[in-house]
Amino acid sequence: MGKSDRKADRRQAVEALRKQQAAEARRRKIVFGVAIGAAVVLIGGLLAVGIWMNREPEYEVNEPAAAVTDTYGIELGDGPVRIDLYIDYMCPACNQFESAYAEDLQSWLDTGSVTVVYHPLAILDRMSRGTEYSSRSAAAAVCAADTGEQQFLDYTLALYEHQPAEQTSGLSDDELIAIGTDEVGLGADWESCVESGKYRGWVQEGNEHATSQQGVSGTPTAKVNGEVVENSAFAEEVRAAIDAS
């Protein structure tokens, strides 16, 4: 599949995800801003962050082959405007954020306007009945980044399309692998990376660094050129930064 085909598929997937989430939003009568605000307040007010900050790493910390930052982020693109996105793959508000802005992010990357740094966090491990779904899915996404930038973006979108509900066991490793192989076209090396849990320790270290040193208390958190911006004004803030660059 060519690069243009992958981007077209991603746009179609974004549209399908947006329609699905719109229907769900109507059923629940929850607006985007309220969902994000509630998630941030809930996450920020719980003790899980403190637990993460004070426990010893459980897994070996392996440096990804993908381009990464010293703040445990997956670096995409090389444009003048830097965007930092702190996400959790079990976070409903992060799913909303991706649905709202995936096309914009892809466009800005394609035009070379931005550098996007994704920080896959695991704040919501406590919400998956002991399976540590946030950690496992984040580590699988880092494995995808080793394959390529577009593969990481496509796998991130696919994970949100199949996002499990909070307070469930989440997806199994076999299901995470099936999503990558069947929907993104990831291969055997990626599958082995996921099965080994290669980047579980790196995700864990990144989670601690984000919560203890980068001022992140909830997801999604978005920064533009180092400054936290409101999620509802994210695109406007990025466009203003691009115009000023």
Buried (B, 14 or more C-beta within 10 A) or exposed (E): EEEEEBBEBBBEBBEEBBEEBEEEBEEEEBEBEEBBBBBBEBBBEBEBBEEBEEEEEEBEBBEBEBBBBEBBBBBBBEBEBBBBBBBBBBBBBBBBBBBBBBBBBBEBBEEEBBBBBBBBBBBBBBBBEEBBBBBBBBBBBBBBBBBBBBBBBBBBBBBBBBBBEBEEEBBEBEEBBBBBBEBBBBEEEBBEBBBEBBBBBBBBBBBBBBBBEBEBBBBBBBBBBEEBBEBBEBBEBBBBBBEEE
